[in-house]
Amino acid sequence: MKFDSVPEEEAQVQSPRLKKILILSANPTNTNQLRLDEEVREIEAALERSRSRDRFQIISKWAVRSNDLRRALLDYKPEIVHFSGHGAGSQGLALENNSGQIQLVKSKALAGLFELFDSIECVLLNACYNEAQAEAIAQHVDYVIGMNRAIGDRAAIEFAVAFYDALGADRSYEDAYEFGCVDIALGGISASLIPVLKARNPHNKAN
């Protein structure tokens, strides 16, 4: 098989920009235990098998506290932020405190944090009852996906895998969201209407 050489300058122009996916997981000791390690493993496998796997870098952070969230966003400047864990409706998103127990972070505080990062294109809150937080963050991020009620482990994982399968196939964030919802339905799980997309800039492509 013959490969034509490409000038370095042209190769740099043609190379797509690397997108960093920051996966933040929190499962406080005084909350129900979730299969977060399986979710991360399945996401990694989905992107590893995709044709555009070289376009993505996954960074995983576990037992995330509020300081860890802020520092990770500063350190890695991700394009995609994925949160796995628990939500508590209007009370906030469940991170961990220094003792590993629950610390709820309010919607207003999350919105204020994400307002400081213009590199973030999409946020996926893969946790129960976090539509309020998704709505708040969507004031500052073009695409935010939240859950409007409780979602089981299997449905959350199915959604995430299909979402990243689609991104790995160079589909848009909107398309990836639709694939996630459809995959839940294809699996016979009655939760396909739980994920909700807040789109500030519709039809913006992931690539």
Buried (B, 14 or more C-beta within 10 A) or exposed (E): EEEEEEEEEEEEEEEEEEBBBBBBBBBBEEBEEBBBEEBBEBBBEBBEEBEBEEBBBBEBBBBBBBEBBEEBBEEBEBBBBBBBBBBBBEBBBBBBEEEBEBBBBBBEBBBBBBEEBEEBBBBBBBBBBBBBBBBBBBEBBBBBBBBBBEBBBBBBBBBBBBBBBBBBBBBBBBBBBBBBBBBBBEBEBEBBEBBBBBBEEEEBEBE
